[in-house]
Amino acid sequence: MKTFVTTSSATQPLGASTGQKVLRIASGAYAGRIALLYQDTVGSISLRWADAPYTSWPGSTTLANDSADSPFDAWMDSAGDIFLVYTQGITFDLLFRRITFSAGVWTAGSSVLIYNTDDCYFPSITFEAAQRLWVTYTRIAAGSYFINAQKSDDFGLTWAAGAGESLSAAVTSAFSQIIVSGSLVLAFYTLSGTKLALKDKHVIASEFNAEQTLASGAGFDEHFHAAAAPDGRVGLLYDHGTLSYREFDGVLWLAAQEIDSSGGDSPRVTFSGSSAALTYLQNFGANQNRLMSSVSQGGSFTTPVDLTLARAALGNLSVFDASAGTYENLTAQASSGSAADVFHSISGALISGLGDAIYFGQTERFNYLQLVLSTVGVGGNVAWQYFDGAGWIAFTPTVGAYHFNLGARDHLLWDDIDSTPTNWQTTTINGVPGFYVRAIVNGVFSAAPIGSQLTGIPNTTELITEV
């Protein structure tokens, strides 16, 4: 992360990819201010905000302290008011709160009951017109799952009676998202893991139209996301073992395009003018999920690439054997999942004797390493250092010292990119320029470590973007 914002003890702090958690004030004196909503603890939902350049996030505001440890959703109007829908923590009722924005401050209102007969989960909220809000949610009754749609015509002060319009029959799992595009209200949902479907309605219609199946097969769950473009198109990105994209051109749903054959979690669609940008998490190995991005160009999508090189496989992994005085580039081996293939050919180890070193390099600043060893080191010590333009400066990583004595290590060097040293400079190691951190031996190993996989890819499990 570029900027550390906060921590959370909840199971899913940002919830499902269908949810809206990053909201931006569009106009007025506070235009550009971003509100981040997140599950703070098992029972509370909080808000933090920041103004450009978004490097400082003041103390949190509690929006609800009666929530379940379960995904919620929110929508913001042009005045900066936030409309929150969530599951109550004890009864699992569906609740709503309006958070008003005035003079730069958000203030949470009282909770309003939407529905309380059956258990309710995974809500999605959007605004239709006038003062009408729509919510879809997963309703569980007698062990069966349903998708229902509820509405309010007074900005959430009161809600229609009952569970609302039923969009699906009884199934074994169900997740939904509701959006508005022009004059259409569109409710997307997955059912029993076997299909992704849509029901839509014109804003003047009283009920939703017949169901359309947009994709079928296996592996459908909450990992999908739809977004509306300014020109009336709708993009839909979904995972079912393969990550695929479909687009509504205002008249018809076009054929699906494969984005990533290996699939992807937390998919998100964002439109910038006529171009669609896709982001998602791609599993790279144990406890590693790459942040990936693809954009539309000329009717097709570019080959997915890392969203940021600060969260990617290393640009250079070189090991130095002091006794031989030689470097070896092991970047390819460090990126692969093959066991016990990251070692210097002279020593047969990652590092062993005094002065041996591992150089971790990227083309941009980074603050994290994922270190997986096949053989752990015994008895040795290393110093962690960065290059300041003149020499190597010792530092203590945020998570403390690590001497390659554990088989797997989430190694946080600094809290975030903003916390990296201001005097950190690029240098060239083994012919490859970049920003480097090195681990250099200052205590000989009695048993030397051997690596399997060394990257800069963290175990990111949730990805939320501004739509």
N, C-alpha and C positions, 0 to 999 in steps of 0.2 A: 504494500500500500504506500501511496505517496505521503499521506498524512494519517497518523494514528488518531482515531476519533474517540473510541471508547471500548470497553469490554462488556461482555454479557454472560450471564449464567444460564440463559435459556437454551433449549434444545435447538431451535431454529430462529436465531435472532432476526433474520431478514425474511423468513418464511418462504413461501412458494414463489417461483419465477413469474407466475401470473399476477402477483401483487404489485402495488405501487407503493414505494417506500421513500423514494427520492423525489421531492416536490419542489418546484421553483416558482417564486412569485413573479408574475409576468410583467407587471407595470406598477407605476406609482413610486413613492419615495423609497421603497424597499425592493425595487425591481432587481432581479437576479439573486436575491437571497434564497438559499437552499435550506429546506427542512428535511432532515433525515429521521424517519420513524423506525423504531426497532423494538423488539422484545427485550427489555432490560433485564428482567429476572423471570422466573417461572410464572409470576403473577402480575407483572406490570409491563405496560407499554410506555415508552418514553420518546421524547423528541429532542434532537440537538439541531442547531442551525449554524450557518456560516455565510458570510458575505465574501465576495471575490477578494482575494484569490483563493479562498477556501482553505487556508492554512491554520485557522483558529476556530475551534468549535466550543463555544461557551457551555457552561453547565447545563445539565439536562432538565427538561420539564416533564413531569409525570402526566401522561394523558389518561391513563386508566390503571387502577391498582386492583382490579377484579378479573383479570383476564386469565384464560387458560394458556398453558404452554403450547400454543398452536398458532399457525399462520393467521394473520389479519390482513386487511386491505384499507386503503385510504384514497381520497380524491381531494384536490384543492381547487377552489374557485378563483376567479380573477381578483378578488379582494384579499386573497391569502387565507381565507377560512378553510379549515381541513375537516373533512367528513370521514369519520372512522367507523369501521364495522369489524366486530371481533366476537370471539366465543367467550362466554362467561366461564370462570374457572371452576366452579363447583357444580352448577346446574347444567352447564353446556348449552345455555340459551344463546340466542343470537341477539347481540346488543349493538347499539349505535351511539356515538357521541359526536357532537359538533364542537370543534375547537376554533374559537373566534380569534381573529388577528386584529389588534388595535395598537397603534403607536409603537410598533415593533415587538409586541409581546403576544404570544399565543396563550390562551386561557381555555382550559377544558371545561365543557359543560357537563351536566348530569347525564347519566346513561339513560337511554330510551330502549325499551323492549321491542324487538321486532317479532320474535317468535320463541315460544317456550314449551311446546308440547313434546317435541322430539329433540334428540341431540343434534347440534348444528356445528359444522366445521367448514373450513376453507372458503370463507366468504370472498366475494369480489364485488366492487362497487363502481358505479359510473353515474354520470349526469346526462339526462336526456334533453330536456328543455324546460323553460319556465322555472319551476321549483321542483321538478320531478327527479328523484334519485331512483336508480335500480340497483338491486342486490341479487346476485345468485349465490347459492350456497349448497353444500352437501348436507342432506338431511338423512339421519339414520333412524329407522323405525323397525323394531322387531328383527334386527340383524341385517336388514336390507338397506341399500343406499339409493338415494334419489337426488336429482338436481331440481331445485325449486327457484323461482324468481319472485321477488317481492319488490313493491314499489312504495314510494312516499311522494305525495304531491305538495308537501310543505317543507322541503329541505330537511326531512328527517324528524320533524316534530311529532308526527304520527305516521303509522304504517298501516297498510291494508290488513284486514283481519285474516287470521289463519296462516297457513304455511306459504300462501302465494300460489302462483301458477306452477303446476308440475310440468317439467320439461322432459322427464325420463320416466321409464318404468323402473321396477325394482331391479337392482344390479348388485354386484359384489364389491365394486369400488366406483367412485365417481369424483371428478374434480372439474371446476368450471372457471370461466372468466367471461365477464360481460364488458363490452365496449360500445361506443357510439361512433358511427362514421356517417357524416352528413345527416340524411333523414332516416337512417337505419339504426336500430338497436340490435346488436349481435351477441348471442350467448353461445360460447364455445364450451364443449365439455368432452371428457373422456369417460367411457363406461366399461367396467369389467376388464380393463386392460386390453380390449379387443378392437376398439374403434375411437376415433375422434370425430365428433359430430357438431353440427351447428343448427340452432333455431334463430331465425331473425324476425323482425317486425318493422313496419313503417312506424314512425313516431305517432301517427294519428290512429294506428290500429290498436284494438283493445287486447288482442292476443297474439302470441307468436305463431309463425307459419310452421308448416310441417318440417320435420327433421331432415337435414341433409348430411349424409356421411361424407366426410372429407378425406378420411384415411381409415384403413382397417388392417387387421393382422394381429399382432401381439406386442406387448411391452408398452402400452400407452398408460401414462400416469399423470402426475402433476407437472411434468417437465414439458410444457408448451407455453407459447406466448403469442398473443395477437396484438397488433397496433394499427391505427388508422393513419393514412397519409393525408396531407392537406388537399390533395387532388381527388380524394374519394376512394383511392385504392386501400386495400386492407392486406397486410402481410401476416402470415401465420407460420411460425417456426416450431417444430415439434420433434420429439425424440421417441423412437420406437425400435431401438437397436441401431437404427440409422437416423441421422439428423437430416430432416427434410424441410423444405419451404414450399408453401403454396401462396398464391396471390390472387385476390379478387380485384378485377380491373374496373369495377363499377357495374358490370353486367354479368360476367361469368367468373367462375373459379378456374384459373389456369392450371395446367398440369404441374405435378410436384417436381421439384428439383432437389437432387441429392446434394447436401452440403458437406457432410462428413460421414463416411461409411462406418466409422467406429462409434457413432452416436455422440451425444453431448447432454450434460445436465444444465439446469438453469438457463435455458435458451431465452434470448431477448431480441426483439425487433425494435429498431429505432429508425424513423424516417427523417432525412435532411433534404428538403426539397423533393426532388423526384427519385432520390437514391435511398435504397434501404441498406441499413447497416445491421449486421447480425453479430451477436456476441454469445459465447457459451463457454462451458467448462469441459475440457477434454481430458479424460483420465490418461495419465502418462506412466503410472507405476504406483507402487505402494505409497500411500499418503502424498500423492502428487497429482494435481489437476491444473492443466494449463489454461490460462485465460486466452481464448481464441476469438478472432474477428474475421469477418468476410463482408465485402460490400458489393452491391450490384453495379455492373458496368455493361451497358449495351444489351440488357435482357438476361444476362447470366451473372453468376457470382464469382468473385476472385477466389483463388485457392486460400483456404483459411491460414492465417498467420498468427503468431503471438501478439496479443493486444499490447503488451509492453515487454521489452527485453529484460526488464528488471524482475520478471516472473517467468523466466524461460530456462531452457537448457543453456548451459554455460557457453559463452562465445569462445573461451579458451580454458582448458584444464591442462596445465603443464606441471610435471614433477621434475624436481632437480635433485640429482644425486651428487652430494658434495665430494665424495671420494673419487668419483669419475670426472667430476666437473662438467656433467652433461645434463641437458634438458631433454625431456621426451614429451611430445604432445599426445595426450590421451583423451582429447575432447570427445571423439567418437565413442570410445569405450565408456567414458563417464556418462554419456547420454543413454547408452543401451541398457537393457535390463539383464544382460548376461552377468552371471556371478563370477567374482574373483578375476576380473580382467583389467582392473585398474591398478597398475604397479609399474615401477621402473624396471627395465629389463636387466640392469646391472645388479641391483639389490634384491630384486624379486619382491619388493614392498613399495607401498605408497611413500613412506618415509621410514628411516631407521636410525641413521647415525647423525652426529652433530652437523648442523648446517644443511641437512636435507630439507627440502621445502616443497609445499604444494601451492601452486598459484591458481587462484580462482579469478577469471576475468570476464567482464561483460563490456559491451560498447556504451552502456549507460550505467549510472549509479545503481547499486542494488543494496539490499539490506538483509538478505536471507539466503541460507543454503540448506539443501536437503542432502544429508550424508548417509549413505547405506554401505556398510562394510560386510565383507564375507569373513574376514578375520579381524578381530579386535586387537588393538595394541595393548601391550603390557609394559609397565615400568617407565615409559617415556613421558616427556613433556614437550609441549610446543608453545610458542608465543604467536599470538595473532597480531598482524600488522597491516597497515595500509600505506600507500605511497603518497607523499605530500609534495612531490616535485623535486625534492632534494634528497630524500632518504626514506627509510621505512620507519613508521611510527607505531609503537605498540599501543594496543587498546584492549579493553576487556569487553567481549561481546555482551549484549543485553542479557542473554540467558546464562552468562557466566563462562568460565573456562571449559574447554573441551579438548581432550588429549587423544582423540581417536580410540577411546577405550570403551565405547558403546557401539553395538551393531547398527543402530539406526539413530539419527539425531536430527531433530528440527532445530536448526542452528540460526537463531535470530541474532544478527550482528548488531543492528541498531533498530530502534522501535519502528521507524519508517524511513522513507527516502529523505524527507525533510530533516531527519535527525543525523544523516550521514555527515561526516566532518566537512566543514566549508573549505578546508585546505586539501581535500582529497583530489589528486591530479591523475591524469592518464600517464601511462608509461608503456613501453613495449617489452613483452616477455616472450622469448622464444620466437621472435619475429611477428608477434601479434599485438597490435596496440589495443589499449582499453583501460578501464578502471579495474584495478587489481586489489585483492586481499590475499595475503599469504599466511600459511601456517608453517613456521620454521622451527626445526627441532633444536631445543636447548637442553634436552635431557635424553640420553640414549635409550632406545627401546630394547628390552630384553626379548620381547616377541613383537615383531613389526606388524602393523596393520596392512591389510590388503582391501582395496575398494571394489565394490560392485556397481554402484551408481551414485554419482555426485552431480547435483543440478542446483538451479536456483528456483525450482518449482515448488511452491508451498501446497499444503493440503487445503486449498480453498474449497468450501462446500456450498457456498451460496453466492450468487451474483445478481445484483440488482442495479439497473441503470435507469436514468431518467428517460421517460418516453416523451 
